[in-house]
Amino acid sequence: MSEVVSWVLHLNVREGHLGSLKTLMVEMIESTRNEKGAQAYERERFLGCLEPTAFYVYGSPNGEVRKILDGFGAKYLGELGGFMR
């Protein structure tokens, strides 16, 4: 079993927040451009501009990770014969 966990998050831009989102995206890209291994962004501002519509998780996250992802309504799609489905 692989320890790799990945996800696909579907989002809609909240009404009236496109300008804020564009500003945030520039800031996020600039602040992480030279950070090796950067994986986190400003979640509160991000979700203030975007509304999650679907969240698919591939792999087998541990219980601690699942607890966090469950808060986003994650749907888990595990491995099948070594392949992600």
C-alpha positions in Angstrom: 0.0 0.0 0.0 1.3 3.4 -0.9 1.7 6.2 1.6 0.9 8.8 -1.1 -2.3 10.8 -0.4 -3.5 13.3 -3.0 -6.7 15.2 -3.6 -8.8 17.1 -6.0 -10.8 20.1 -4.7 -13.6 21.6 -6.8 -14.4 25.2 -6.0 -16.6 28.1 -7.1 -15.6 31.7 -6.8 -17.9 33.4 -4.2 -20.0 36.2 -5.7 -18.1 39.5 -5.5 -14.8 37.9 -4.6 -13.0 37.5 -7.9 -10.8 40.6 -7.3 -9.9 39.4 -3.8 -9.1 36.0 -5.2 -6.8 37.4 -7.9 -4.9 39.5 -5.3 -4.7 36.5 -2.9 -3.4 34.2 -5.7 -0.6 36.6 -6.6 0.4 36.9 -2.9 0.3 33.1 -2.5 2.5 32.4 -5.5 5.0 35.1 -4.7 5.3 34.0 -1.0 5.9 30.3 -1.9 7.8 30.6 -5.2 11.2 30.1 -3.5 10.1 27.9 -0.6 11.2 24.4 -1.1 8.4 22.0 -0.1 5.8 24.7 0.5 2.4 23.0 0.9 0.2 25.4 2.9 -1.6 28.6 2.0 -3.8 31.0 3.9 -6.8 28.8 4.2 -9.1 31.3 5.8 -8.6 33.9 3.1 -8.7 31.2 0.4 -12.0 29.8 1.6 -13.4 33.3 2.1 -13.1 33.8 -1.7 -13.9 30.2 -2.8 -16.7 27.8 -2.0 -15.8 24.1 -2.0 -18.3 22.0 -4.1 -16.6 18.6 -4.0 -13.5 17.2 -2.4 -12.0 13.8 -3.5 -9.1 12.2 -1.6 -7.0 9.4 -3.1 -5.0 7.0 -1.0 -5.2 6.0 2.6 -4.7 9.0 5.0 -4.2 8.1 8.7 -6.8 8.9 11.3 -5.4 12.3 12.2 -5.4 13.4 8.6 -8.9 12.0 7.9 -10.2 14.0 10.9 -9.0 17.2 9.3 -10.2 16.3 5.8 -13.6 15.2 7.1 -14.2 18.8 8.0 -14.1 19.6 4.3 -16.6 16.9 3.4 -14.0 14.6 1.8 -15.0 11.6 -0.2 -12.3 8.9 0.0 -11.3 6.9 -3.0 -8.7 4.4 -2.0 -6.2 2.3 -4.0 -7.2 -0.7 -6.1 -4.4 -3.2 -7.0 -1.7 -0.5 -6.6 -3.6 2.0 -8.7 -5.5 5.0 -7.5 -9.1 5.1 -8.7 
